[in-house]
Structure formats: structure tokens, C-alpha cells
């Protein structure tokens, strides 16, 4: 098998561990940040947590999933195997799986679902991830064969991506018909959803709740108060300033996860002044990362180094020198770009990440000492991902959940990716992306990914000042095993994996 396993990242101690085994019953009420009135049930275009925890965590399933150790394990697949060169992958499907409309899942549904993300007309944000697939064919009703254009050692991880939810043939997910542990009863975009346990779910070790109510609460204070007053049972994205106080509230547990999440400021490298790498370097040196971690993230983060590969990733290049704030170097690169002073506009909103507005203000202060005027434009939270991100030439963003280097680089830095939010194009990087994807010699692969990290750091259009923790809070009535850290709330799967202890 040409399968490279991702190293498991650190899991921080929980406020309280489950003392009892799973039991069925009750309505889980989730107060979720990351909602918008532009939200859609279509997996191919999901962008933030409200829909991800609904479609991925409640309604849908993929061929593979990531377990709590960060390993890709079968979900709708029963087993898989590859050719020695990792160019051919064969997945055998679970039998007896039914969609919410009663249709039995077969290979035709899997092929249809994967092909929704392929082709010139696809609008899927996972298009770059499935681009290496040369063909996907049916060997029999429950066996699917993938032929890759080149070796792909991490392919099972790709099939765990939350956009690659399996839907019935002829559908795109917009009707809410999937195979997951809950079926959709009602849905109001950016407001609320209600799902009920699927009586025909193919697993008996998941979906412990009778119902799951997901409530959009983007305001941090309102979300916290809803938990404290018992209006909801769990919230994501706790206010970092008040975590230590929330820990003291009786009946509440804090869940701290350190994984792959990182905060960014992305520049469109095809637009002036960001098309000049000297300008990009000046801006990278103008960020006081240590100050951001200390004051904005309250220590619940570690400094970033302008590339997206965390210390939890298998091929993290720990020999790359850490970039630090240096106003003189920023001035040097600014002068190389032909500027004595520079004015830029940075679009931010706390929808991008909690603390994005404050981060922009601190960035403005540190950059001013280098002769750079960063004008911080506060954008509306609602619609941020559809109206600002990918559209404004310099804006805040967050990324998380990519457990392999290939998934991270293919999603956010490949030239052809729909989510290449810096519009960065680098021939050498894209050559290495293909080569490293299929390299089975681990020493060579480490070298290739190390070079890619350096290219992104020194030539890319993304400032990555910090890697942050995901911090959630929940009622102590909730039980769970060791949460996965690839995404918030147990890899988005809290509704499926958690239960009420009493």
C-alpha cells in the first residue's frame, strides 16, 4: 500500500472526560458560530462551521473519515487497497446502506458524487483535490476503482474531505438527502436546523441523540450566555478573553484542541502592490506575531511561519528559521519594491476568525513603524465568506482540518484550486505538488514538502501569523471519547459521536 499516515497532533486536556459509556436519547442543542444567510446544503460549496457540522456531522457520510488519532479509516467504504505504485485504488463499499429517501447506496452513487467535483464545469471547492483522478469506474455494484494520473500515496485521506459527501445519483445535496445518522426535518439558512435520528442508519455505534438542533449564534457573548443559561448544550469558538472564567462555571467543561488550524492574511498576488514579492515580504516582516499570540489569542496559539504545515503534520519542516517582527527588514523590502511608504487596505471580520479585527489593529500598529499604513476595513460578519473572502485583495481567513500536506497545499495553494485565496502561481511549487503526492521514498518526500514550505513562506502571498487552538465549551452532561482534532467539535462529528450521560 502506498499510504502515508499523518502524525496525530496534540490533544489538550479536557475539562472533564466522559465517565460513562454511550446511551441514546435527548435533544442536543448546538450554539454555532460560522453561519450565514447564504449557507447551502450542497457539500461542494460549504465554507464554514454551521453547514459543516450539519451536513458532515449530522446528515452525511464520505467513503472515508478521520478517526481521533488523525488516521483515515473506512466510513461508507468497507475496505480498500492500492496497487504497489499507488496509481490504482479499489474501494469496496458497505452493503445495506440506504439514503434518507430510501434508495440503496451503490457504486453508481459514489461515482456520481465524486464526478460532481470533477470536470471543467464543476464549481466545487474540492475540485483541486480530485483533479488527480484520471477515471472512476464501477467493477461491480459495490466496488469502485479509481485510476490516478500519477501515484497518490495519500488518496484515502482525500476521500475523507468533508466536501466529498456521498449523495444519491442525480442529486447534489441541496435537498438534504444523504446517508448519515440524522435526517433533516427543518432548515433555515443562517438561523437554525433540526435533525432527527435516522432509523435506518448503517451504524449502531453513532447518532446517540434523538434530535439535534443547530442554532446559529455568531455573536460571541450571546453564544456564551446561551450555554451558561442552559439554552444550548455546546458552543464552539469560545471567547479567549473569558475562557478562564467559563472554566469556573459549575456544570461546564472546556474542550481545548490543538491541531492544524491557522489564521491568515491573504494577498492577491496578481494585483498591485501584492504582485511584487518585495511588498509581500515587507508585509510579512511587519507583523508582530509574538504580540498577536500574547494579546489577541491570549496564549491559546503558537506563532506561525508563513506556511500552512503545522508541527502535527508528518512532514513539517522544523529546520526553517522562524520569521519574526523586524521593522528594518520590512523597510528594506519596501525600498526594494520602490516605496518609501505604502498604504494597503486589509478586510477583516470576526467571522474570519475570533480576534481577526483586533489582529488587524495590532498589524496596523506594528506595520506603521515600518512605513506601512494598513487601513483596517471591518466587514459585516454575515456573508463574509461569499462577499469578502476570495474577492477582496487583502483579507483575513482561517484554515484547518487538513491532516496531510497534499490536502493543504492542493486546497489552498495549487494554481488551479478554487480556494487559492492568494491567486499564487509558482511553477516549481506545482511541479513538486505532483511529485510529492506520489513519492513513496519517505526521505525524498520529506525533502519535497520541505522545499514547498519554503516556497510558500518566502514567495507566497499568505501571511500566517499563528496556529490556534479550537476551544469549545459544553455541558458536563455530555459524554465523549477523545475528540478528533482535525476540525472543531470532534472533527465536526460531535452530533454523531457524543451522547448525554444522564
Buried (B, 14 or more C-beta within 10 A) or exposed (E): EBBBBBBBBEBBEBBBEBEEEBEEEBEBBBBBBBBBEBBBBBBBBBBBBBBBBBBBBBBBBBBBBBBBBBBBEBBBBBEBEBBEBBBBBBBBBBEEBBBBEEBEBBBBBBBBBBBBBBEEEBEBBBBBBBBBBEEBEBEEEBBBBBEBBBBBBBBBBBBBBBBBBBBBBEBBBEBBBBBBBBBBEEBEBBEBBBBBBBEEBBBEEBBBBBBBBBBBBBEBEEBBBBBBEEBBBBBBBBBBEEBEEBEEEEEBBBBBBBBBBBBBBBBBBEEEBBBBBBBBBBBBBBBBBEBBBEBBBBEBBBBBBBBBBBEBBBBBBEEBEEBEBBBEBBBBBBEBBEBEEBEBEBBBBBBBBBBBBBBBBBBBEBBBBBBBEBEBBBBEBBBBBBBBBBEBBBBBBBBBBBBBBBBBBBBBBBBEBBBBBBBBBBEEBBEBBBBBBBBBEEEEBBBBBBBBBBBBBBBBBBBBBBBBBBBBBBBBEBBBEEBBBBBBBBBBBBBBBBBBBE
